[in-house]
Amino acid sequence: MTISTEDELEALRVIGRIVANVLEAMGKTLEPGMTTAELDAIGRNLLEAAGARPAPELAYQFPGATCISINEEIAHGIPGARVIRAGDLVNIDVSAKKAGFFGDTGASFAVPPVTRRVEALCRDGRRAMWTGVREVGAGKPLRGIGEAIGKFAKKGGYTLVTNLASHGVGRSLHEEPGEVATWPDRRERRLMGEGLVFTVEPFLSLGAREAVEGHDEWTLLSAPRAPTVQYEHTVVATKNGPLVLTLAG
């Protein structure tokens, strides 16, 4: 989506703040012993209280309000009976629709106690995302996002999952500009137009290079198996650089 009016921008700010607040609340509530279904129910209730509808259900008939992925699961995990345990690495992806507009955000949470290596992975996963966000701006090349994240990952000795990309968002959960690589991609030639809305969501890993199908039609697993994190913001390309829509507050 490309924003053309102040009303559109305000609507995107509203839904962006909602999903960010829900993600923050779910992260704070997360604790050993609860099931992913219980955590998802918290997210659903908060979204509905804010007048928003869970996007995965709405757009794709996903069996849950949010995507919750644990350890070997790195994306699109279905909430259910799985119990969250100490030491787990939990990814929560929250997306929703309100007043015709979508917001999308996500983050990974390490459930203490975890190793220093996993703590560093979480810290650097967030840094990798912000490294990409800083490359956003009207007239700038989309490839700059992946190139910057790639340099960051290489310097830290990390790998990147290269078949899960960022995407356009706004009037739909997934829309143009289609896939936006968060890894170096020499084939990318597009520029960011002013007002372009999309996500920045790199998957940083201690060894994984791709996502593969899991035990159901939704869940994706790391390949090779390795701790992997994802952090995601919805952003707008402006003349002054990135405008982040999914900040809690």
DAGICOR-V335668 format. One record per pair of residues at least 24 apart in sequence whose ideal C-beta (glycine too) atoms are under 10 Angstrom apart, sorted by the first residue. I is the first residue (numbers start at 1). GAP is how many residues later the second one is. D is the distance in Angstrom with one decimal. If there is no record, write none. Layout:
i & gap & d
I & GAP & D
I & GAP & D
This chain:
i & gap & d
1 & 100 & 8.5
1 & 101 & 8.9
1 & 167 & 6.2
1 & 168 & 6.9
1 & 169 & 2.6
1 & 170 & 5.4
1 & 171 & 7.9
1 & 174 & 6.2
1 & 175 & 7.6
1 & 176 & 9.4
1 & 194 & 8.3
1 & 195 & 7.6
1 & 196 & 4.6
1 & 197 & 8.3
1 & 235 & 9.4
2 & 166 & 9.1
2 & 168 & 8.1
2 & 174 & 8.7
2 & 175 & 9.4
2 & 190 & 9.8
2 & 191 & 5.8
2 & 192 & 7.7
2 & 193 & 4.6
2 & 194 & 5.4
2 & 195 & 7.1
2 & 234 & 9.3
2 & 235 & 9.0
3 & 167 & 7.7
3 & 190 & 9.9
3 & 191 & 8.5
3 & 192 & 3.8
3 & 193 & 8.0
3 & 194 & 6.3
3 & 233 & 6.3
3 & 234 & 9.5
3 & 235 & 9.2
3 & 240 & 9.4
4 & 190 & 10.0
4 & 191 & 6.7
5 & 190 & 9.6
7 & 92 & 9.8
8 & 92 & 9.3
8 & 93 & 7.4
8 & 162 & 8.0
8 & 163 & 9.0
8 & 187 & 8.6
8 & 189 & 9.0
9 & 92 & 9.8
9 & 186 & 8.2
9 & 188 & 9.2
9 & 227 & 7.3
9 & 229 & 9.9
9 & 234 & 8.3
9 & 236 & 8.7
10 & 89 & 9.7
10 & 91 & 9.5
11 & 87 & 7.7
11 & 88 & 5.3
11 & 89 & 7.0
11 & 90 & 4.5
11 & 91 & 10.0
11 & 92 & 9.7
11 & 159 & 9.4
12 & 86 & 9.9
12 & 87 & 9.8
12 & 89 & 5.3
12 & 90 & 8.4
12 & 91 & 6.9
12 & 157 & 8.9
12 & 158 & 6.7
12 & 159 & 9.9
12 & 185 & 6.6
12 & 222 & 7.6
12 & 224 & 7.5
12 & 231 & 9.5
12 & 233 & 5.4
12 & 234 & 9.6
13 & 88 & 9.4
13 & 90 & 8.9
13 & 223 & 9.5
13 & 230 & 9.0
13 & 232 & 5.9
13 & 233 & 9.6
13 & 234 & 9.4
14 & 36 & 9.0
14 & 37 & 9.3
14 & 38 & 9.0
14 & 84 & 6.4
14 & 85 & 7.2
14 & 87 & 7.7
14 & 89 & 8.3
14 & 231 & 9.3
15 & 32 & 10.0
15 & 35 & 8.9
15 & 36 & 9.6
15 & 37 & 6.4
15 & 40 & 9.4
15 & 80 & 9.2
15 & 81 & 6.3
15 & 82 & 6.9
15 & 83 & 4.6
15 & 84 & 7.4
15 & 85 & 9.3
15 & 86 & 5.2
15 & 87 & 6.5
15 & 88 & 3.8
15 & 89 & 9.2
15 & 154 & 9.9
15 & 155 & 9.7
15 & 219 & 8.8
15 & 230 & 8.0
15 & 231 & 8.9
16 & 80 & 9.8
16 & 82 & 10.0
16 & 85 & 8.8
16 & 86 & 9.3
16 & 87 & 4.2
16 & 88 & 8.5
16 & 89 & 7.5
16 & 153 & 9.7
16 & 181 & 9.7
16 & 217 & 8.6
16 & 218 & 5.6
16 & 219 & 9.5
16 & 220 & 9.5
16 & 227 & 9.8
16 & 228 & 8.0
16 & 229 & 3.2
16 & 230 & 4.5
16 & 231 & 7.4
16 & 232 & 9.7
17 & 33 & 8.9
17 & 86 & 7.9
17 & 228 & 7.8
17 & 229 & 7.6
17 & 230 & 7.0
17 & 231 & 7.1
17 & 232 & 6.3
18 & 28 & 8.4
18 & 29 & 7.0
18 & 31 & 9.6
18 & 32 & 4.6
18 & 33 & 8.1
18 & 34 & 5.1
18 & 76 & 8.9
18 & 78 & 6.3
18 & 79 & 9.9
18 & 80 & 6.5
18 & 85 & 6.5
18 & 87 & 9.8
18 & 228 & 9.2
18 & 230 & 9.6
19 & 24 & 9.4
19 & 27 & 9.7
19 & 28 & 7.8
19 & 31 & 9.1
19 & 33 & 7.5
19 & 35 & 9.9
19 & 36 & 8.6
19 & 47 & 9.4
19 & 74 & 9.5
19 & 75 & 4.6
19 & 76 & 6.2
19 & 77 & 5.3
19 & 78 & 9.8
19 & 79 & 9.4
19 & 83 & 8.8
19 & 84 & 4.2
19 & 85 & 6.7
19 & 86 & 5.0
19 & 87 & 9.1
19 & 213 & 9.9
19 & 215 & 8.1
19 & 226 & 9.1
19 & 227 & 6.0
19 & 229 & 9.2
20 & 74 & 8.0
20 & 83 & 7.6
20 & 85 & 5.5
20 & 87 & 9.7
20 & 213 & 8.5
20 & 214 & 9.0
20 & 224 & 9.2
20 & 225 & 8.3
20 & 226 & 4.5
20 & 227 & 5.5
20 & 228 & 4.2
20 & 229 & 7.5
21 & 25 & 7.4
21 & 26 & 9.7
21 & 29 & 7.6
21 & 73 & 9.3
21 & 84 & 9.8
21 & 225 & 9.6
21 & 226 & 9.4
21 & 227 & 4.9
21 & 228 & 7.5
22 & 24 & 4.6
22 & 25 & 5.7
22 & 27 & 9.4
22 & 28 & 7.5
22 & 30 & 8.2
22 & 32 & 9.7
22 & 43 & 9.3
22 & 44 & 7.9
22 & 70 & 9.1
22 & 72 & 5.1
22 & 73 & 9.8
22 & 74 & 7.5
22 & 81 & 9.7
22 & 83 & 8.6
22 & 226 & 8.8
23 & 43 & 8.5
23 & 69 & 6.1
23 & 70 & 8.4
23 & 71 & 4.5
23 & 72 & 9.8
23 & 82 & 5.4
23 & 83 & 6.9
23 & 84 & 6.0
23 & 86 & 9.8
23 & 209 & 9.2
23 & 223 & 8.0
23 & 225 & 7.4
24 & 68 & 10.0
24 & 70 & 9.5
24 & 81 & 9.4
24 & 83 & 8.6
24 & 223 & 9.7
24 & 224 & 4.4
24 & 225 & 9.3
25 & 69 & 9.7
25 & 223 & 8.6
26 & 40 & 7.2
26 & 42 & 8.5
26 & 64 & 9.5
26 & 66 & 5.4
26 & 68 & 7.1
26 & 81 & 9.2
26 & 83 & 8.7
27 & 63 & 8.7
27 & 65 & 6.6
27 & 67 & 10.0
27 & 80 & 6.5
27 & 81 & 9.4
27 & 82 & 5.2
27 & 221 & 9.9
28 & 81 & 9.4
30 & 38 & 9.3
30 & 54 & 6.7
30 & 58 & 9.2
30 & 60 & 6.2
30 & 62 & 7.7
30 & 79 & 5.6
30 & 81 & 6.8
31 & 53 & 7.2
31 & 55 & 9.2
31 & 80 & 7.5
31 & 81 & 9.9
32 & 51 & 8.1
32 & 52 & 5.9
32 & 53 & 5.4
32 & 54 & 4.7
32 & 55 & 8.6
32 & 56 & 7.8
32 & 79 & 6.0
32 & 80 & 8.8
33 & 50 & 6.6
33 & 51 & 7.1
33 & 52 & 7.9
33 & 53 & 9.1
34 & 49 & 7.3
34 & 50 & 5.5
34 & 51 & 10.0
35 & 33 & 9.6
35 & 44 & 7.9
35 & 45 & 7.1
35 & 46 & 5.6
35 & 47 & 6.3
35 & 48 & 5.5
35 & 49 & 7.1
36 & 28 & 8.3
36 & 30 & 9.1
36 & 31 & 9.7
36 & 32 & 4.4
36 & 33 & 8.8
36 & 34 & 7.1
36 & 37 & 9.7
36 & 41 & 7.0
36 & 42 & 7.9
36 & 43 & 4.4
36 & 44 & 5.9
36 & 45 & 7.9
36 & 46 & 5.1
36 & 47 & 8.2
36 & 48 & 6.7
36 & 54 & 8.2
36 & 56 & 9.4
37 & 27 & 8.0
37 & 31 & 8.8
37 & 41 & 9.2
37 & 42 & 4.8
37 & 43 & 5.3
37 & 44 & 6.5
37 & 45 & 8.3
37 & 46 & 10.0
38 & 41 & 8.4
38 & 43 & 9.8
38 & 45 & 9.4
38 & 46 & 8.9
39 & 27 & 7.9
39 & 29 & 6.0
39 & 40 & 6.9
39 & 45 & 7.2
39 & 51 & 8.2
39 & 53 & 7.5
40 & 24 & 5.2
40 & 25 & 5.5
40 & 26 & 5.3
40 & 27 & 8.8
40 & 28 & 6.0
40 & 37 & 9.8
40 & 38 & 9.0
40 & 39 & 3.4
40 & 40 & 8.5
40 & 52 & 9.0
41 & 24 & 7.8
41 & 25 & 9.7
41 & 38 & 8.0
42 & 24 & 9.1
43 & 24 & 9.9
43 & 25 & 8.5
43 & 36 & 8.6
43 & 49 & 7.6
43 & 50 & 10.0
43 & 51 & 6.2
43 & 53 & 9.2
44 & 35 & 9.2
44 & 52 & 9.8
46 & 48 & 9.1
46 & 50 & 9.7
47 & 47 & 7.8
47 & 48 & 9.6
47 & 49 & 5.1
47 & 50 & 9.5
47 & 51 & 8.8
48 & 48 & 9.5
50 & 46 & 8.2
50 & 48 & 7.4
51 & 45 & 9.6
51 & 47 & 5.8
51 & 48 & 8.3
52 & 42 & 9.7
52 & 43 & 9.6
52 & 44 & 4.0
52 & 45 & 6.5
52 & 46 & 4.3
52 & 47 & 9.0
52 & 49 & 9.9
52 & 50 & 9.5
52 & 51 & 8.2
53 & 43 & 6.1
53 & 44 & 5.1
53 & 45 & 7.2
53 & 49 & 9.8
54 & 40 & 8.5
54 & 41 & 7.6
54 & 42 & 5.7
54 & 43 & 8.2
55 & 38 & 9.7
55 & 39 & 8.6
55 & 40 & 3.8
55 & 41 & 5.1
55 & 42 & 5.4
55 & 43 & 9.9
55 & 47 & 5.7
55 & 48 & 8.2
55 & 49 & 7.2
55 & 114 & 9.2
55 & 117 & 9.2
55 & 118 & 4.7
55 & 119 & 9.6
56 & 37 & 8.2
56 & 38 & 9.4
56 & 39 & 6.5
56 & 40 & 9.0
56 & 117 & 7.8
56 & 162 & 9.0
57 & 39 & 9.7
58 & 37 & 9.2
58 & 38 & 8.2
58 & 39 & 5.8
58 & 44 & 8.9
58 & 115 & 7.9
59 & 36 & 8.3
59 & 38 & 8.0
59 & 43 & 8.1
59 & 113 & 7.1
59 & 114 & 4.5
59 & 115 & 7.6
60 & 113 & 7.8
60 & 114 & 9.1
60 & 158 & 8.8
62 & 33 & 9.8
62 & 155 & 10.0
62 & 156 & 6.6
63 & 153 & 9.0
63 & 154 & 9.6
63 & 155 & 7.5
64 & 154 & 8.8
65 & 29 & 8.5
65 & 30 & 9.6
65 & 31 & 8.4
66 & 26 & 6.1
66 & 27 & 6.3
66 & 28 & 5.2
66 & 29 & 7.9
66 & 30 & 9.0
66 & 40 & 9.0
67 & 24 & 7.7
67 & 25 & 7.4
67 & 26 & 4.0
67 & 27 & 8.2
67 & 28 & 8.3
67 & 39 & 7.8
67 & 151 & 8.1
67 & 152 & 8.9
67 & 153 & 9.7
68 & 24 & 5.6
68 & 25 & 7.8
68 & 26 & 9.8
69 & 24 & 7.7
69 & 37 & 9.5
69 & 39 & 8.7
69 & 145 & 9.3
69 & 149 & 9.9
69 & 150 & 7.0
69 & 151 & 7.7
69 & 152 & 9.0
69 & 153 & 9.7
69 & 159 & 9.2
69 & 161 & 8.5
70 & 41 & 9.2
70 & 149 & 9.8
71 & 150 & 9.4
71 & 151 & 8.7
71 & 154 & 8.8
71 & 156 & 7.6
71 & 157 & 9.0
72 & 136 & 9.4
72 & 142 & 8.0
72 & 147 & 9.3
72 & 148 & 9.8
72 & 149 & 5.2
72 & 150 & 6.0
72 & 151 & 9.5
72 & 153 & 5.5
72 & 154 & 8.8
72 & 155 & 9.1
72 & 156 & 8.7
73 & 138 & 9.7
73 & 141 & 6.4
73 & 142 & 9.2
73 & 145 & 9.8
73 & 146 & 5.3
73 & 147 & 7.1
73 & 148 & 6.1
73 & 149 & 8.1
73 & 155 & 9.3
74 & 34 & 9.0
74 & 87 & 6.9
74 & 90 & 7.7
74 & 129 & 6.3
74 & 131 & 8.1
74 & 134 & 7.2
74 & 136 & 9.9
74 & 137 & 5.8
74 & 138 & 9.7
74 & 140 & 9.3
74 & 145 & 8.9
74 & 146 & 5.8
74 & 147 & 6.6
74 & 148 & 4.9
74 & 149 & 9.4
74 & 151 & 9.9
74 & 152 & 9.4
74 & 153 & 9.4
74 & 154 & 4.6
74 & 155 & 8.4
74 & 156 & 6.8
75 & 31 & 8.9
75 & 86 & 8.7
75 & 89 & 6.1
75 & 126 & 9.6
75 & 128 & 7.6
75 & 136 & 6.1
75 & 139 & 9.4
75 & 143 & 8.9
75 & 144 & 7.7
75 & 145 & 4.4
75 & 146 & 8.9
75 & 147 & 9.3
75 & 153 & 9.0
75 & 155 & 7.0
76 & 88 & 9.5
76 & 135 & 8.9
76 & 137 & 10.0
76 & 138 & 8.4
76 & 140 & 9.2
76 & 141 & 9.4
76 & 142 & 4.6
76 & 143 & 5.6
76 & 144 & 5.4
77 & 137 & 8.2
77 & 139 & 9.3
77 & 141 & 7.6
77 & 142 & 5.2
77 & 143 & 8.2
77 & 144 & 9.6
78 & 136 & 9.5
78 & 137 & 9.7
78 & 138 & 6.3
78 & 139 & 9.2
78 & 140 & 5.5
78 & 141 & 6.2
80 & 136 & 9.7
84 & 25 & 9.5
84 & 27 & 6.3
85 & 26 & 7.0
86 & 25 & 5.6
86 & 26 & 6.6
86 & 27 & 6.4
86 & 28 & 8.4
87 & 24 & 6.3
87 & 25 & 7.9
87 & 26 & 6.5
87 & 27 & 5.7
87 & 28 & 8.5
87 & 31 & 8.4
88 & 24 & 10.0
88 & 26 & 8.4
88 & 30 & 9.9
89 & 25 & 7.4
89 & 29 & 6.3
89 & 32 & 8.2
89 & 33 & 7.9
89 & 138 & 5.7
89 & 139 & 7.9
89 & 140 & 6.9
90 & 139 & 10.0
91 & 34 & 9.8
91 & 112 & 9.2
91 & 137 & 8.3
91 & 138 & 7.0
91 & 139 & 5.6
91 & 140 & 9.1
91 & 141 & 9.6
92 & 138 & 9.7
93 & 108 & 8.7
93 & 137 & 7.6
93 & 139 & 7.0
94 & 138 & 9.2
94 & 152 & 8.9
95 & 74 & 8.0
95 & 78 & 5.9
95 & 79 & 9.6
95 & 104 & 9.4
95 & 137 & 9.2
95 & 139 & 8.9
95 & 151 & 9.7
96 & 77 & 9.2
97 & 74 & 9.5
97 & 75 & 9.1
97 & 76 & 7.6
100 & 70 & 9.5
100 & 71 & 6.8
101 & 68 & 9.0
101 & 69 & 6.3
101 & 70 & 6.8
101 & 71 & 9.7
101 & 96 & 9.3
101 & 144 & 9.8
102 & 67 & 5.4
102 & 68 & 6.4
102 & 69 & 7.3
102 & 70 & 6.5
102 & 71 & 5.0
102 & 72 & 9.0
102 & 73 & 8.8
102 & 95 & 9.3
102 & 132 & 8.3
103 & 66 & 7.5
103 & 67 & 9.3
103 & 70 & 9.4
103 & 94 & 9.8
103 & 96 & 9.8
103 & 130 & 9.9
103 & 131 & 5.6
103 & 142 & 6.5
103 & 143 & 5.9
104 & 62 & 9.7
104 & 63 & 8.3
104 & 65 & 5.2
104 & 66 & 9.8
104 & 69 & 6.7
104 & 70 & 8.9
104 & 93 & 9.9
104 & 94 & 9.4
104 & 95 & 5.5
104 & 97 & 8.2
104 & 128 & 6.6
104 & 129 & 8.6
104 & 130 & 5.2
104 & 141 & 9.2
104 & 142 & 7.2
105 & 94 & 8.2
105 & 96 & 8.7
105 & 126 & 8.8
105 & 127 & 5.4
105 & 128 & 6.1
105 & 129 & 6.4
105 & 139 & 9.7
105 & 140 & 8.7
105 & 141 & 3.9
105 & 142 & 9.0
105 & 143 & 9.1
106 & 93 & 8.8
106 & 95 & 6.5
106 & 123 & 9.8
106 & 124 & 5.8
106 & 125 & 6.7
106 & 126 & 4.0
106 & 127 & 8.8
106 & 140 & 9.1
107 & 94 & 10.0
107 & 122 & 8.3
107 & 123 & 7.7
107 & 124 & 5.2
107 & 125 & 7.3
107 & 126 & 9.6
108 & 95 & 9.5
108 & 96 & 9.1
108 & 119 & 9.3
108 & 120 & 8.1
108 & 121 & 3.7
108 & 122 & 5.9
108 & 123 & 6.7
108 & 124 & 9.9
109 & 120 & 9.1
110 & 117 & 9.1
110 & 119 & 8.5
114 & 113 & 9.2
115 & 112 & 9.0
117 & 89 & 6.9
117 & 110 & 7.7
118 & 88 & 8.2
118 & 109 & 5.7
118 & 111 & 8.7
120 & 36 & 8.3
120 & 38 & 9.6
120 & 86 & 9.4
121 & 35 & 9.1
121 & 37 & 7.5
121 & 83 & 6.7
121 & 84 & 7.8
121 & 85 & 6.1
121 & 105 & 9.6
121 & 106 & 5.8
121 & 107 & 8.1
121 & 108 & 5.6
122 & 82 & 9.2
122 & 105 & 9.3
122 & 107 & 5.6
122 & 109 & 8.7
123 & 106 & 9.4
124 & 28 & 7.7
124 & 29 & 8.4
124 & 31 & 9.8
124 & 32 & 5.5
124 & 33 & 9.7
124 & 34 & 6.7
124 & 80 & 6.3
124 & 105 & 8.3
124 & 107 & 9.9
125 & 28 & 9.8
125 & 33 & 8.6
125 & 77 & 7.4
125 & 78 & 8.2
125 & 79 & 4.4
125 & 80 & 8.9
125 & 102 & 9.9
125 & 103 & 8.5
125 & 104 & 3.6
125 & 105 & 6.9
125 & 106 & 5.3
126 & 76 & 10.0
126 & 78 & 9.1
126 & 103 & 8.2
126 & 105 & 4.9
127 & 25 & 6.8
127 & 29 & 8.6
127 & 75 & 10.0
127 & 77 & 8.8
127 & 104 & 8.9
128 & 24 & 5.3
128 & 25 & 6.4
128 & 28 & 8.3
128 & 30 & 7.8
128 & 32 & 8.2
128 & 54 & 8.0
128 & 72 & 9.5
128 & 73 & 9.9
128 & 74 & 4.8
128 & 75 & 9.0
128 & 76 & 4.9
128 & 101 & 8.7
128 & 102 & 9.6
128 & 103 & 7.4
129 & 37 & 9.9
129 & 53 & 8.4
129 & 70 & 9.8
129 & 71 & 5.9
129 & 72 & 6.9
129 & 73 & 5.8
129 & 75 & 8.5
129 & 100 & 9.5
129 & 101 & 8.4
129 & 102 & 4.1
129 & 103 & 6.9
129 & 104 & 6.6
130 & 70 & 8.6
130 & 101 & 8.3
130 & 103 & 8.5
130 & 112 & 9.5
130 & 114 & 9.4
131 & 51 & 9.8
131 & 69 & 9.2
131 & 71 & 8.3
132 & 34 & 8.0
132 & 48 & 9.3
132 & 50 & 5.9
132 & 67 & 9.9
132 & 68 & 4.5
132 & 69 & 8.5
132 & 70 & 6.0
132 & 99 & 9.7
132 & 101 & 9.2
132 & 103 & 9.2
132 & 110 & 9.3
133 & 67 & 5.1
133 & 98 & 9.8
133 & 100 & 6.2
133 & 102 & 6.0
133 & 108 & 9.0
133 & 109 & 5.1
133 & 110 & 10.0
133 & 111 & 6.7
134 & 66 & 9.5
134 & 107 & 7.6
134 & 108 & 6.9
135 & 57 & 9.2
135 & 65 & 8.6
135 & 102 & 9.9
135 & 106 & 9.1
135 & 107 & 8.1
136 & 56 & 6.6
136 & 60 & 8.7
136 & 62 & 8.4
136 & 64 & 6.9
136 & 97 & 9.6
136 & 99 & 5.2
136 & 100 & 8.1
136 & 101 & 5.3
136 & 102 & 8.5
136 & 105 & 6.6
136 & 106 & 3.7
136 & 107 & 8.4
136 & 108 & 8.9
137 & 55 & 6.5
137 & 57 & 9.0
137 & 59 & 9.9
137 & 98 & 9.9
137 & 99 & 10.0
137 & 100 & 5.7
137 & 101 & 6.9
137 & 102 & 7.3
137 & 103 & 7.5
137 & 104 & 4.6
137 & 105 & 6.6
137 & 106 & 9.7
138 & 53 & 8.6
138 & 54 & 6.0
138 & 55 & 6.6
138 & 56 & 3.8
138 & 57 & 7.6
138 & 58 & 7.7
138 & 98 & 9.2
138 & 99 & 5.0
138 & 100 & 5.8
138 & 101 & 4.9
138 & 102 & 8.4
138 & 103 & 8.6
139 & 52 & 6.0
139 & 53 & 6.8
139 & 54 & 8.0
139 & 55 & 7.5
139 & 98 & 8.3
139 & 100 & 7.9
140 & 51 & 6.8
140 & 52 & 5.4
140 & 97 & 7.3
140 & 101 & 8.8
140 & 102 & 9.8
141 & 47 & 7.3
141 & 48 & 7.8
141 & 49 & 7.3
141 & 50 & 5.8
141 & 51 & 7.6
142 & 24 & 9.1
142 & 35 & 7.0
142 & 37 & 10.0
142 & 38 & 5.7
142 & 39 & 7.9
142 & 43 & 8.8
142 & 46 & 5.5
142 & 47 & 8.4
142 & 48 & 4.8
142 & 49 & 7.0
142 & 50 & 6.0
142 & 54 & 9.0
142 & 56 & 8.7
142 & 95 & 9.3
143 & 37 & 9.3
143 & 38 & 7.4
143 & 41 & 7.7
143 & 42 & 6.0
143 & 43 & 7.5
143 & 44 & 8.5
143 & 45 & 3.8
143 & 46 & 7.5
143 & 47 & 7.9
143 & 48 & 9.5
144 & 44 & 9.0
144 & 47 & 9.9
144 & 48 & 9.0
145 & 35 & 6.6
145 & 36 & 7.5
145 & 37 & 6.4
145 & 38 & 9.4
145 & 39 & 9.9
145 & 40 & 9.5
145 & 43 & 9.0
145 & 47 & 9.0
145 & 53 & 9.4
145 & 55 & 6.3
145 & 57 & 8.7
145 & 90 & 9.8
146 & 34 & 7.8
146 & 35 & 4.2
146 & 36 & 5.4
146 & 37 & 4.9
146 & 38 & 5.2
146 & 39 & 5.3
146 & 40 & 9.7
146 & 42 & 7.1
146 & 54 & 9.9
146 & 56 & 8.4
147 & 34 & 9.2
147 & 36 & 8.7
147 & 37 & 5.1
147 & 38 & 8.3
147 & 39 & 9.3
147 & 41 & 9.1
148 & 34 & 9.5
148 & 36 & 9.2
148 & 54 & 9.9
149 & 32 & 8.9
149 & 33 & 5.2
149 & 34 & 6.6
149 & 35 & 8.3
149 & 51 & 8.5
149 & 53 & 4.9
149 & 55 & 8.2
150 & 31 & 9.1
150 & 32 & 8.4
150 & 33 & 5.4
150 & 34 & 4.0
150 & 35 & 9.0
150 & 52 & 9.2
151 & 33 & 8.2
152 & 50 & 8.7
152 & 52 & 8.5
153 & 29 & 9.4
153 & 30 & 7.9
153 & 31 & 9.6
153 & 49 & 7.8
153 & 51 & 6.1
153 & 52 & 8.7
154 & 30 & 9.2
156 & 48 & 8.2
157 & 49 & 8.6
158 & 44 & 9.7
158 & 46 & 5.2
158 & 47 & 6.3
158 & 48 & 6.8
158 & 49 & 8.7
158 & 50 & 9.7
158 & 68 & 9.8
158 & 70 & 9.6
158 & 71 & 9.7
159 & 24 & 9.3
159 & 44 & 9.2
159 & 45 & 7.8
159 & 46 & 4.8
159 & 47 & 7.4
159 & 48 & 5.7
159 & 49 & 6.1
159 & 50 & 5.3
159 & 51 & 9.6
159 & 63 & 9.7
159 & 65 & 9.5
159 & 67 & 7.6
159 & 69 & 8.7
160 & 24 & 8.8
160 & 42 & 6.3
160 & 43 & 6.5
160 & 44 & 6.4
160 & 45 & 7.0
160 & 48 & 8.7
160 & 49 & 7.4
160 & 50 & 9.7
160 & 68 & 9.5
161 & 41 & 8.1
161 & 42 & 3.7
161 & 43 & 8.2
161 & 44 & 6.1
161 & 47 & 5.7
161 & 48 & 6.5
161 & 49 & 5.9
161 & 50 & 5.6
161 & 59 & 9.0
161 & 61 & 7.2
161 & 62 & 8.7
161 & 65 & 9.8
161 & 67 & 6.5
161 & 69 & 8.3
162 & 41 & 8.6
162 & 46 & 9.7
162 & 47 & 6.2
162 & 48 & 6.3
162 & 49 & 9.2
163 & 40 & 9.4
163 & 46 & 8.6
163 & 47 & 4.9
163 & 48 & 5.8
163 & 49 & 8.8
163 & 57 & 9.1
163 & 60 & 9.4
164 & 37 & 7.9
164 & 38 & 9.0
164 & 39 & 5.4
164 & 46 & 8.2
164 & 47 & 5.2
164 & 56 & 7.3
164 & 64 & 9.7
164 & 66 & 7.9
165 & 34 & 9.1
165 & 36 & 8.2
165 & 37 & 9.5
165 & 38 & 9.5
166 & 32 & 6.0
166 & 33 & 4.6
166 & 34 & 5.4
166 & 35 & 5.2
166 & 36 & 8.0
166 & 66 & 8.0
166 & 67 & 9.8
166 & 68 & 9.7
166 & 69 & 9.3
167 & 31 & 6.3
167 & 32 & 5.8
167 & 34 & 8.4
168 & 28 & 7.5
168 & 29 & 6.6
168 & 30 & 4.7
168 & 31 & 8.0
168 & 66 & 9.9
169 & 28 & 5.9
169 & 29 & 6.2
169 & 30 & 5.9
169 & 65 & 5.8
169 & 66 & 9.6
169 & 76 & 9.3
170 & 25 & 9.8
170 & 26 & 9.2
170 & 27 & 4.5
170 & 28 & 8.5
170 & 64 & 8.6
170 & 66 & 9.4
170 & 75 & 9.8
171 & 26 & 9.2
173 & 26 & 10.0
174 & 25 & 9.3
182 & 48 & 9.5
182 & 50 & 9.8
183 & 26 & 9.5
191 & 46 & 9.2
192 & 43 & 9.7
192 & 44 & 9.6
192 & 45 & 3.9
192 & 46 & 9.5
192 & 50 & 9.6
193 & 44 & 6.9
194 & 42 & 9.0
194 & 43 & 6.5
194 & 44 & 6.5
194 & 45 & 6.2
195 & 41 & 6.4
195 & 42 & 6.9
195 & 43 & 7.3
195 & 44 & 9.7
195 & 48 & 9.5
196 & 39 & 8.9
196 & 40 & 7.0
196 & 41 & 4.5
196 & 42 & 9.2
197 & 37 & 6.7
197 & 38 & 7.4
197 & 39 & 5.3
197 & 40 & 8.1
197 & 46 & 9.3
197 & 48 & 7.6
198 & 35 & 10.0
198 & 36 & 7.4
198 & 37 & 6.7
198 & 38 & 8.5
198 & 39 & 7.9
199 & 33 & 5.5
199 & 34 & 6.9
199 & 35 & 5.4
199 & 36 & 7.3
199 & 46 & 9.9
199 & 47 & 8.7
200 & 31 & 8.7
200 & 32 & 7.0
200 & 33 & 5.8
200 & 34 & 8.3
200 & 35 & 5.8
200 & 42 & 8.2
200 & 44 & 9.0
201 & 29 & 5.8
201 & 30 & 6.9
201 & 31 & 3.5
201 & 32 & 7.7
201 & 33 & 9.3
202 & 27 & 9.0
202 & 28 & 7.1
202 & 29 & 7.4
202 & 30 & 8.6
203 & 25 & 5.7
203 & 26 & 7.3
203 & 27 & 4.8
203 & 28 & 9.2
203 & 29 & 9.7
204 & 24 & 7.0
204 & 25 & 5.6
204 & 26 & 7.7
204 & 27 & 8.3
205 & 24 & 7.6
205 & 25 & 9.5
